[in-house]
Amino acid sequence: MDNKNERLASGPGLVTKTFGIDMSFNSLEVLNNNSLWISQRKFMIKQKDLIQTTRIGISKAKNIKWRWYLKNSRSVSKRVKGDRTPKSNNHLSL
């Protein structure tokens, strides 16, 4: 996704739009389909790099921490208080 706006993945609606996931995916089997899958990566996420927080925009169980994001990701819709958005790597230094 080089040269794409890094904010395109800053929420579930934008992620599905970015990857072309629509209502037709609702009936897919989780394991046996040719349209959507989860691929294993060769890097490990350290616990200190993973932020766990409460979900946004819900009324029930709103204090349960069922939301996670990578600390260094700029594609986060709402960060934990005090956690600043990292600077972009796309800036020029003079």
Helices and strands as residue ranges (DSSP letters): G 6-9, H 12-18, G 23-27, G 47-49, E 50-53, E 67-70
